[in-house]
C-alpha cells in the first residue's frame, strides 16, 4: 500500500473516530413544548405521597407558578440540577413552588433529600408518576423531566434533560413579570 493511501486511510479512521466521540459526548437536546395528552386540571388533581406517606397534590399551590420535576436518586443530571432548584425555590419563594416527583420509595427519597439539603417538597408516585411524565410530553420516558405551570395552571413548557439555572430563572422571570428578588 502506498504512503498516500495509508495517510488517506488513517485520516478517514480519525475522522470517523472523532465523529463517533462527538456524537457520544454531546449533551442530549432537551425536548421542549411538546403538546401534553393530559389536562392541567387533571395534573393538579393527581395524588402523590409525601415522604411521610400523606396524600398531596399540586392543587395545593393554586395561584402560584409550579415547577414540577420528575427525577430519580440514580439519575446524575437530576442530582446536578436539584441544588439549582433549591436555590431558585429560595429566590422565588411565595410566587413559585418547586415540587419533585420520584417513582422510588419514600424512605429512599427522604434520605436523599436530607443528604442533599433539599427543602422543597419531594413526593413519590410510583409507576403512575412515570406515566404522568409521559403524558406531559416526555415521550421517551427519560429523566429528568421538568414541566412549568403558570399561576392559572396552564402548562408553559415541558423539558426533558437538565434545566440550566440561567434558562429556568429567565423562564420564571417571564412568568412573574418581575425580577424575582425578595
N, C-alpha and C positions, 0 to 999 in steps of 0.2 A: 504494500500500500504506500502510495507516495505521501510525502510530508504534507502536501496541500490537502489531500483528502483526510489525513489524520487530524489536522487542525480544524477542518470543517466538522468532522465528527465530534471532536471534543467541544467545539463551540455549540453544536446542537444539543449535546448532552447537558452542558452547563446552562443553556437557556431553558431546557426542559426542567432541570432541577430547580432553577430559580423560580420558574412559573409555579411549580408544584409547591415550593416553600411559601411563596406569596399567597397562594390560594389557601394553604393550610393555616397560615398565621393571621390572615386579615380578620378583623372583627366582623361578626355576623351583622348584616344590616338589619336594623330593627323594622318590624312590621308596624306600621302606624295607620291610624284612621281606617281600620277595617270595619265594615258595617257589622255590628253585632246582631246576633239572632235571638236576643232576649231584650225585653223592655227594661228601661231603668227602674221602673216601679217594682218589677219582679226582682231585680238585683237588690234593691233597698229592703225588700221584704224577706230575702233569703236568710235563713237562720244558720248561724255558725255557733261555735262554742268558744268561750274564752279559756284560758289555761286553768281556771278553777272549775270548768265544766258548766258554767252558766250560759244559757242561750243569749246570743247577741245578734243584732242586725245593723246594717248600715243606716237604716231608717232613724236610728238614734241621733244621727248627725244632720238631720233635715235642716236646710238653710245654710249649711256650710259646704264649701267645696270638699270633696273627698278624693284622696289618692289611695286607691285600692291596689295593693301589690300582692301578687301570688308568688310565693317563694318556697325554698326548702333549705334546711340546715346543710345539706350536702352540696348545694349549688354555689360555686365560687363567685360568680357575678352577683348573686343575691347577697352574699356576705359582704362583698365590696360596697354595694350600694346602700345597705341598711344604715351605716353611720351617716351617709348623706341624708337619708330620710329623717334620721334622728335630729340632725342639725336644722333641716328645713321645717320639721314639726315645731321645734322651739321658735324658730323665726316667725312662722305663720300661725302660731297658737291663737286660738279664738276664731280664726277665719277659715283655716284648712285643717282637716283631720286626716292623718295618715292611718291606714289600717293594713296590717299584713295578714295574709291568709295562707296557711300551710296545710298540706294533706297529711302531715306527720302527727304523731300522738302528742297530746297536751304536755305531759311531763318533759319530753324532749324539747319542745318549743319553749317552755318556761325556763328550762336550764340554759338554753341557747340565749334567750333574751337577757337573762341575768348576766351571763358571761360577757355579752357584748354591750351591756348597759342600754338596751333598747327599752324605752318607756312608752312609746306609742302602742296602741293595742295590737297584739298578735293573737289571732284566732285560728282555730282548726276547723277543717271542713271535710276531711276525708276525700274520697273519690268525687264527691259532689262538687268540691271546690275546683278540682281539675276540670270537670265538665263545665262549670260556670266560666272558668277562664277561657275554654274553647269557644263557648257561646258569646263571649265578649271580644272575640276577634283573634284569639291565639290558636289559629287553625293547626299549627304544628304541635301544640301541646308542650312547648318548652318553657323553661324558667330562666330568668324572672319575666314576669308579665305585669305591666302596670296600666291601670285604667284611671283616668281622671274624670270626675263628675263635677259639674258646677253646683252652685247652691240650689238650683232648681232641679237637680238630679238628672240633668242632661249629660250624656256621655260626650266628652270633648275629644278624647284621644285614647287610643289603645296602643301600647308599645311593647313589643317583645324584645328583650335584651336589657342590659343595664341602662338606667336612665342617668345621663351625665348631670351633675349638680347644676351647672350653669343653664342647661336646657330646661330642667324641671323648675328651677327658680324663675326663669323667664316665663314659663307657661303659667305659673302661679301668679306672677305679677300681672299678666294679661287678664287672668280671671278676676283678680281682686280690683284691678284698676288703680292700685297704689303701690308704693314701694315695698310693702311688706315689713317695714320697720316697726318695732314696738313703740 
